[in-house]
């Protein structure tokens, strides 16, 4: 059957379908072009033309589309818009983090020009500031790469020479070698408070003043591990950005400014630059204090216990964030949460859906998340939990370890590091989805939580031992819990939010 001349009006998702089919079959553009030539050299697309088709810049002729369809053994109509919700137009995230989303097609609606018009309006309507959006972009970049930034790791190793632990004196020596002069202050200068938009419950811990002055709050003398981290961030600023004019202000505590919704929703290039540099310097600091290979070795010897932070003389936060970067297992998440329902920091290399973002509060959080239960019921030491949550219609298993700590301002918050267990079961040839559904059914019968059945425990223990993560084994001995990303989709019977 011939396709009529309105092909262009039916081809909005064509490029995306071809690109995703090609990638799912592990073909390069050269491979696909070559196979098209083999089928029909006269109408086969060149590599450059194929690139333009995939990017929505060109629509192939019917004859050329037929050649591509022949390669993939598809009907030619499959490539058109008749089934726009086909999973084949959804980008395949693979193991790079994030969750499945919509394809940015049709191309004319997702052009740079249209997005530049639409994004500021969207931010304004949702109360998101340009700086928050910039931070979200950086977080997405981090999750896309699953915390693997070898260039930043190398830069830190060149400075620290892979020493572990680095003492406070070692860090101070490095700052002096870089020509930095450390000065102490008690009262933060007004210009710094204004520039950093400091709220009453926040504290400026340090800032850099070009060309070589590094100002440290005297209260940091009482927090040596956090002082080390501050200095490491500033070392990163010097090494990565050559002591440029940015003041590089470090702040403890959370920003709960009531006028947050009135911040500028225009995304400025300076916001993007500052968010990226903040991330780079923070990652550098973690890599300097916990170099990848020696820190991984310590984690392996100690079963990924959070208290390894004492062995390497860093804060719990640094140790837990570095777990997600140095572990050979890729599917991690990390949260830093304050009450009531505010996430200060988020990392989701496993794509776990959030009950809310780190830019706002919501009214219906799931109180069965381990990180938020510990906010409401602070406990000494760390606590592990096995959780089950529906993600894109499938049950997924998670395990996490949480700990309640105090920041430099004295405010309590909860740190949580966790992993997605489904890929670990699948790696052992176990039916992860069946195991998750079986445990989910048991928990529903138990009103939302239940002991892990003996029939499943053996598989859980095996995965825990292979991953060499002690807190998974502790979590197995406790009741597993159903969690959700929003109260409106509560899986418990009866719902936690009924009535």
C-alpha positions as semicolon CSV with decimal commas, in nm:
position;residue;x (nm);y (nm);z (nm)
1;X;0,000;0,000;0,000
2;X;0,136;0,337;-0,104
3;X;0,165;0,622;0,140
4;X;-0,001;0,941;0,027
5;X;0,175;1,272;-0,023
6;X;0,102;1,392;0,331
7;X;0,394;1,187;0,462
8;X;0,552;1,496;0,621
9;X;0,244;1,552;0,835
10;X;0,259;1,196;0,965
11;X;0,631;1,184;1,038
12;X;0,668;1,384;1,360
13;X;0,806;1,085;1,553
14;X;0,975;0,914;1,260
15;X;1,329;1,028;1,340
16;X;1,297;0,924;1,703
17;X;1,165;0,579;1,611
18;X;1,451;0,520;1,369
19;X;1,712;0,642;1,617
20;X;1,582;0,429;1,903
21;X;1,544;0,121;1,684
22;X;1,901;0,167;1,566
23;X;2,037;0,205;1,919
24;X;1,837;-0,088;2,056
25;X;1,994;-0,301;1,786
26;X;2,340;-0,165;1,872
27;X;2,389;-0,019;1,526
28;X;2,591;0,290;1,445
29;X;2,467;0,524;1,171
30;X;2,739;0,378;0,949
31;X;2,603;0,028;1,021
32;X;2,246;0,125;0,935
33;X;2,347;0,311;0,619
34;X;2,551;0,010;0,510
35;X;2,260;-0,228;0,567
36;X;2,029;0,002;0,372
37;X;2,277;-0,002;0,083
38;X;2,272;-0,380;0,093
39;X;1,892;-0,378;0,062
40;X;1,866;-0,109;-0,203
41;X;2,167;0,103;-0,295
42;X;1,961;0,344;-0,506
43;X;1,740;0,469;-0,222
44;X;1,968;0,403;0,080
45;X;2,037;0,712;0,298
46;X;2,393;0,832;0,347
47;X;2,525;0,864;0,703
48;X;2,487;1,243;0,698
49;X;2,132;1,226;0,561
50;X;2,041;0,957;0,812
51;X;2,166;1,188;1,088
52;X;1,937;1,466;0,963
53;X;1,641;1,224;0,951
54;X;1,698;1,116;1,311
55;X;1,722;1,478;1,426
56;X;1,399;1,569;1,247
57;X;1,575;1,793;0,997
58;X;1,470;1,587;0,696
59;X;1,180;1,355;0,608
60;X;1,281;1,061;0,388
61;X;1,106;0,982;0,063
62;X;0,866;0,690;0,064
63;X;1,120;0,477;-0,120
64;X;1,395;0,560;0,130
65;X;1,164;0,493;0,425
66;X;1,074;0,157;0,272
67;X;1,442;0,062;0,265
68;X;1,482;0,152;0,633
69;X;1,163;-0,040;0,714
70;X;1,300;-0,345;0,534
71;X;1,618;-0,337;0,742
72;X;1,419;-0,345;1,067
73;X;1,149;-0,579;0,931
74;X;0,878;-0,325;1,007
75;X;0,573;-0,218;0,812
76;X;0,631;0,127;0,667
77;X;0,322;0,265;0,845
78;X;0,476;0,173;1,182
79;X;0,714;0,468;1,147
80;X;0,433;0,721;1,115
81;X;0,222;0,890;1,381
82;X;-0,061;0,635;1,399
83;X;0,070;0,504;1,734
84;X;0,241;0,811;1,888
85;X;0,257;0,650;2,233
86;X;0,457;0,352;2,113
87;X;0,737;0,258;2,356
88;X;0,971;0,279;2,060
89;X;0,957;0,659;2,068
90;X;1,061;0,667;2,434
91;X;1,435;0,713;2,484
92;X;1,603;0,401;2,621
93;X;1,785;0,517;2,934
94;X;1,975;0,190;2,965
95;X;2,182;0,197;3,284
96;X;2,246;0,569;3,280
97;X;1,997;0,668;3,547
98;X;1,673;0,858;3,528
99;X;1,335;0,712;3,441
100;X;1,161;0,670;3,107
101;X;1,024;0,994;2,970
102;X;0,867;1,133;2,658
103;X;1,064;1,182;2,342
104;X;1,135;1,544;2,252
105;X;0,937;1,516;1,934
106;X;0,794;1,653;1,712
107;X;1,112;1,840;1,644
108;X;0,947;2,172;1,556
109;X;0,790;2,192;1,904
110;X;1,117;2,112;2,082
111;X;1,346;2,339;1,890
112;X;1,590;2,555;2,086
113;X;1,392;2,868;1,995
114;X;1,059;2,732;2,120
115;X;1,211;2,592;2,440
116;X;1,379;2,924;2,516
117;X;1,036;3,087;2,497
118;X;0,847;2,817;2,689
119;X;1,087;2,734;2,973
120;X;1,082;3,076;3,148
121;X;0,702;3,076;3,134
122;X;0,690;2,723;3,278
123;X;0,929;2,821;3,557
124;X;0,726;3,130;3,637
125;X;0,399;2,935;3,657
126;X;0,550;2,664;3,880
127;X;0,738;2,907;4,105
128;X;1,077;2,767;4,005
129;X;1,367;3,010;3,999
130;X;1,623;3,018;3,721
131;X;1,890;2,910;3,967
132;X;1,682;2,611;4,080
133;X;1,632;2,508;3,719
134;X;2,006;2,534;3,663
135;X;2,067;2,306;3,962
136;X;1,811;2,060;3,824
137;X;1,997;2,052;3,492
138;X;2,321;1,969;3,672
139;X;2,151;1,696;3,874
140;X;2,010;1,544;3,556
141;X;2,359;1,553;3,405
142;X;2,498;1,380;3,714
143;X;2,232;1,109;3,704
144;X;2,275;1,058;3,330
145;X;2,643;0,978;3,387
146;X;2,569;0,780;3,706
147;X;2,823;0,983;3,901
148;X;3,117;0,887;3,679
149;X;3,338;1,188;3,607
150;X;3,688;1,051;3,547
151;X;3,836;1,390;3,461
152;X;3,737;1,529;3,801
153;X;3,863;1,213;3,972
154;X;4,201;1,251;3,799
155;X;4,227;1,619;3,888
156;X;4,168;1,537;4,256
157;X;4,415;1,248;4,249
158;X;4,686;1,471;4,103
159;X;4,646;1,702;4,402
160;X;4,593;1,448;4,680
161;X;4,815;1,173;4,533
162;X;4,543;0,918;4,627
163;X;4,630;0,951;4,996
164;X;4,366;0,821;5,237
165;X;4,302;0,955;5,487
166;X;4,411;1,313;5,438
167;X;4,450;1,494;5,769
168;X;4,341;1,851;5,830
169;X;4,707;1,952;5,828
170;X;4,750;1,781;5,489
171;X;4,459;1,980;5,346
172;X;4,588;2,306;5,491
173;X;4,930;2,236;5,340
174;X;4,769;2,194;4,997
175;X;4,587;2,526;5,031
176;X;4,915;2,697;5,116
177;X;5,089;2,532;4,821
178;X;4,822;2,687;4,600
179;X;4,905;3,029;4,744
180;X;4,583;3,064;4,942
181;X;4,588;3,269;5,260
182;X;4,346;3,143;5,525
183;X;4,172;3,412;5,728
184;X;3,910;3,359;5,999
185;X;3,589;3,557;6,054
186;X;3,309;3,565;6,312
187;X;3,058;3,793;6,142
188;X;2,975;3,736;5,777
189;X;3,016;4,054;5,567
190;X;2,687;4,203;5,449
191;X;2,788;4,181;5,083
192;X;2,836;3,804;5,117
193;X;2,499;3,762;5,292
194;X;2,331;3,956;5,014
195;X;2,509;3,779;4,731
196;X;2,435;3,431;4,869
197;X;2,073;3,521;4,962
198;X;2,128;3,389;5,314
199;X;1,823;3,317;5,532
200;X;1,825;3,328;5,915
201;X;1,856;2,949;5,949
202;X;2,162;2,934;5,726
203;X;2,528;2,988;5,802
204;X;2,810;3,101;5,576
205;X;3,092;2,860;5,655
206;X;3,354;2,995;5,414
207;X;3,407;3,204;5,104
208;X;3,687;3,282;4,860
209;X;3,783;3,640;4,787
210;X;4,005;3,690;4,481
211;X;4,288;3,678;4,428
212;X;4,411;3,455;4,714
213;X;4,211;3,505;5,033
214;X;4,013;3,217;5,180
215;X;3,784;3,323;5,466
216;X;3,671;3,054;5,712
217;X;3,404;3,093;5,981
218;X;3,562;3,040;6,323
219;X;3,280;2,802;6,419
220;X;3,430;2,552;6,173
221;X;3,714;2,490;6,416
222;X;3,461;2,284;6,613
223;X;3,383;2,071;6,305
224;X;3,717;1,949;6,166
225;X;3,575;1,701;5,912
226;X;3,347;1,968;5,768
227;X;3,633;2,215;5,770
228;X;3,832;1,967;5,561
229;X;3,547;1,943;5,313
230;X;3,517;2,324;5,289
231;X;3,888;2,354;5,221
232;X;3,870;2,072;4,966
233;X;3,591;2,253;4,778
234;X;3,798;2,570;4,761
235;X;4,100;2,370;4,645
236;X;3,876;2,240;4,367
237;X;3,778;2,597;4,281
238;X;4,144;2,689;4,246
239;X;4,245;2,380;4,050
240;X;3,948;2,363;3,815
241;X;3,872;2,731;3,768
242;X;4,207;2,897;3,827
243;X;4,092;3,121;4,114
244;X;3,852;3,318;3,895
245;X;3,646;3,609;4,022
246;X;3,359;3,407;4,171
247;X;3,349;3,433;4,549
248;X;3,262;3,062;4,586
249;X;3,046;3,099;4,898
250;X;2,975;2,783;5,100
251;X;2,664;2,771;5,316
252;X;2,535;2,524;5,578
253;X;2,164;2,467;5,649
254;X;1,869;2,481;5,414
255;X;1,716;2,774;5,235
256;X;1,357;2,804;5,352
257;X;1,302;3,154;5,222
258;X;0,925;3,226;5,224
259;X;0,963;3,443;4,913
260;X;1,121;3,160;4,716
261;X;0,836;3,166;4,465
262;X;0,909;3,526;4,379
263;X;1,266;3,466;4,270
264;X;1,358;3,545;3,911
265;X;1,239;3,267;3,680
266;X;1,468;3,373;3,396
267;X;1,749;3,126;3,340
268;X;2,065;3,332;3,329
269;X;2,390;3,198;3,187
270;X;2,554;3,291;3,518
271;X;2,310;3,060;3,702
272;X;2,410;2,768;3,478
273;X;2,779;2,846;3,519
274;X;2,756;2,877;3,898
275;X;2,552;2,557;3,934
276;X;2,802;2,366;3,721
277;X;3,100;2,500;3,913
278;X;2,936;2,423;4,246
279;X;2,887;2,065;4,132
280;X;3,240;2,029;3,996
281;X;3,401;2,166;4,312
282;X;3,181;1,948;4,535
283;X;3,259;1,633;4,337
284;X;3,629;1,725;4,335
285;X;3,623;1,766;4,713
286;X;3,474;1,419;4,763
287;X;3,729;1,267;4,525
288;X;4,015;1,446;4,702
289;X;3,908;1,329;5,049
290;X;3,801;0,978;4,938
291;X;4,003;0,881;4,627
292;X;3,823;0,616;4,424
293;X;4,043;0,306;4,446
294;X;4,156;0,323;4,811
295;X;3,809;0,427;4,928
296;X;3,645;0,142;4,738
297;X;3,889;-0,098;4,903
298;X;3,792;0,030;5,248
299;X;3,422;0,003;5,162
300;X;3,475;-0,354;5,046
301;X;3,656;-0,447;5,366
302;X;3,382;-0,294;5,578
303;X;3,070;-0,397;5,389
304;X;2,973;-0,041;5,290
305;X;2,892;0,056;5,647
306;X;2,828;0,425;5,692
307;X;3,069;0,442;5,984
308;X;3,364;0,401;5,747
309;X;3,355;0,781;5,756
310;X;3,540;0,757;6,089
311;X;3,813;0,543;5,934
312;X;3,882;0,799;5,663
313;X;3,810;1,108;5,877
314;X;3,527;1,259;5,670
315;X;3,163;1,340;5,745
316;X;2,888;1,084;5,692
317;X;2,760;1,291;5,401
318;X;3,090;1,278;5,212
319;X;3,128;0,904;5,272
320;X;2,773;0,823;5,160
321;X;2,786;1,041;4,850
322;X;3,116;0,883;4,750
323;X;2,965;0,535;4,785
324;X;2,740;0,616;4,490
325;X;3,042;0,718;4,280
326;X;3,301;0,451;4,360
327;X;3,088;0,136;4,395
328;X;3,111;-0,113;4,106
329;X;2,732;-0,144;4,137
330;X;2,574;0,142;3,941
331;X;2,216;0,160;4,068
332;X;2,236;0,393;4,370
333;X;2,040;0,682;4,514
334;X;2,125;0,936;4,783
335;X;1,904;1,185;4,971
336;X;1,969;1,460;5,222
337;X;1,632;1,544;5,380
338;X;1,513;1,806;5,627
339;X;1,173;1,830;5,797
340;X;0,909;1,897;5,700
341;X;0,944;1,721;5,365
342;X;1,233;1,911;5,215
343;X;1,512;1,742;5,019
344;X;1,827;1,951;5,013
345;X;2,024;1,712;4,794
346;X;1,916;1,434;4,561
347;X;2,097;1,181;4,346
348;X;1,912;0,904;4,160
349;X;2,146;0,694;3,954
350;X;1,880;0,423;3,971
351;X;1,595;0,647;3,856
352;X;1,390;0,603;4,174
353;X;1,082;0,830;4,151
354;X;1,078;1,099;4,417
355;X;0,789;1,176;4,651
356;X;0,884;1,537;4,588
357;X;1,176;1,731;4,452
358;X;1,443;1,925;4,633
359;X;1,287;2,256;4,528
360;X;0,951;2,244;4,708
361;X;0,736;2,073;4,969
362;X;0,420;1,872;4,897
363;X;0,113;1,799;5,107
364;X;0,087;1,421;5,062
365;X;0,430;1,266;5,119
366;X;0,458;0,892;5,172
367;X;0,557;0,858;5,536
368;X;0,687;0,504;5,483
369;X;1,003;0,613;5,307
370;X;1,290;0,532;5,542
371;X;1,447;0,876;5,506
372;X;1,127;1,054;5,611
373;X;1,032;0,808;5,884
374;X;1,365;0,881;6,048
375;X;1,293;1,254;6,034
376;X;0,975;1,195;6,235
377;X;1,132;0,936;6,466
378;X;1,501;1,015;6,512
379;X;1,706;0,716;6,620
380;X;2,065;0,659;6,720
381;X;2,283;0,492;6,463
382;X;2,174;0,396;6,115
383;X;1,865;0,209;6,004
384;X;1,812;-0,016;5,701
385;X;1,491;-0,088;5,510
386;X;1,372;-0,303;5,220
387;X;1,105;-0,119;5,018
388;X;0,877;-0,202;4,726
389;X;0,741;0,065;4,492
390;X;0,558;0,062;4,160
391;X;0,763;0,230;3,887
392;X;0,608;0,259;3,540
393;X;0,362;-0,017;3,630
394;X;0,626;-0,261;3,761
395;X;0,721;-0,346;4,117
396;X;1,079;-0,255;4,210
397;X;1,277;-0,352;4,517
398;X;1,501;-0,108;4,701
399;X;1,722;-0,122;5,005
400;X;1,857;0,181;5,186
401;X;2,049;0,284;5,497
402;X;1,958;0,609;5,673
403;X;2,117;0,806;5,951
404;X;2,012;1,115;6,146
405;X;2,284;1,382;6,176
406;X;2,315;1,750;6,262
407;X;2,444;2,014;6,025
408;X;2,682;2,292;6,127
409;X;2,387;2,508;6,236
410;X;2,274;2,232;6,476
411;X;1,965;2,140;6,273
412;X;1,883;1,771;6,236
413;X;1,853;1,613;5,894
414;X;1,861;1,261;5,754
415;X;2,109;1,117;5,506
416;X;2,002;0,814;5,307
417;X;2,200;0,597;5,063
418;X;2,027;0,315;4,882
419;X;2,027;0,082;4,583
420;X;1,785;-0,066;4,333
421;X;1,783;-0,443;4,392
422;X;1,610;-0,549;4,068
423;X;1,926;-0,531;3,852
424;X;2,114;-0,728;4,119
425;X;1,859;-1,012;4,110
426;X;1,857;-1,010;3,730
427;X;2,239;-1,031;3,724
428;X;2,208;-1,358;3,918
429;X;1,951;-1,498;3,676
430;X;1,667;-1,447;3,923
431;X;1,321;-1,320;3,813
432;X;1,337;-0,979;3,981
433;X;0,985;-0,880;3,879
434;X;0,834;-1,203;4,013
435;X;1,021;-1,166;4,343
436;X;0,911;-0,803;4,375
437;X;0,548;-0,888;4,298
438;X;0,548;-1,176;4,547
439;X;0,687;-0,957;4,824
440;X;0,446;-0,679;4,730
441;X;0,150;-0,917;4,764
442;X;0,273;-1,032;5,106
443;X;0,305;-0,670;5,221
444;X;-0,043;-0,582;5,096
445;X;-0,181;-0,874;5,295
446;X;0,005;-0,743;5,598
447;X;-0,150;-0,398;5,566
448;X;0,151;-0,243;5,395
449;X;0,445;-0,416;5,559
450;X;0,548;-0,769;5,637
451;X;0,842;-0,994;5,715
452;X;1,019;-1,126;5,407
453;X;0,903;-1,487;5,351
454;X;1,161;-1,760;5,413
455;X;1,117;-1,870;5,051
456;X;1,257;-1,535;4,934
457;X;1,514;-1,468;5,205
458;X;1,775;-1,697;5,053
459;X;1,773;-1,499;4,727
460;X;1,797;-1,169;4,916
461;X;2,087;-1,291;5,127
462;X;2,271;-1,419;4,821
463;X;2,241;-1,077;4,651
464;X;2,351;-0,899;4,971
465;X;2,663;-1,114;4,994
466;X;2,750;-1,071;4,626
467;X;2,712;-0,694;4,653
468;X;2,899;-0,707;4,987
469;X;2,666;-0,452;5,146
470;X;2,603;-0,534;5,512
471;X;2,295;-0,320;5,558
472;X;2,104;-0,520;5,297
473;X;2,133;-0,822;5,526
474;X;2,011;-0,615;5,821
475;X;1,718;-0,489;5,615
476;X;1,621;-0,846;5,526
477;X;1,567;-0,923;5,895
478;X;1,317;-0,637;5,927
479;X;0,973;-0,596;5,776
480;X;0,966;-0,488;5,412
481;X;0,747;-0,183;5,343
482;X;0,535;-0,061;5,054
483;X;0,620;0,295;4,956
484;X;0,482;0,527;4,690
485;X;0,583;0,842;4,511
486;X;0,258;1,024;4,593
487;X;-0,026;0,973;4,837
488;X;-0,268;0,960;4,544
489;X;-0,112;0,630;4,429
490;X;-0,081;0,465;4,769
491;X;-0,054;0,083;4,716
492;X;-0,171;-0,005;5,068
493;X;-0,513;-0,154;5,145
494;X;-0,672;0,048;5,286
495;X;-0,490;0,351;5,152
496;X;-0,297;0,562;5,402
497;X;-0,483;0,861;5,262
498;X;-0,834;0,719;5,255
499;X;-1,083;0,955;5,412
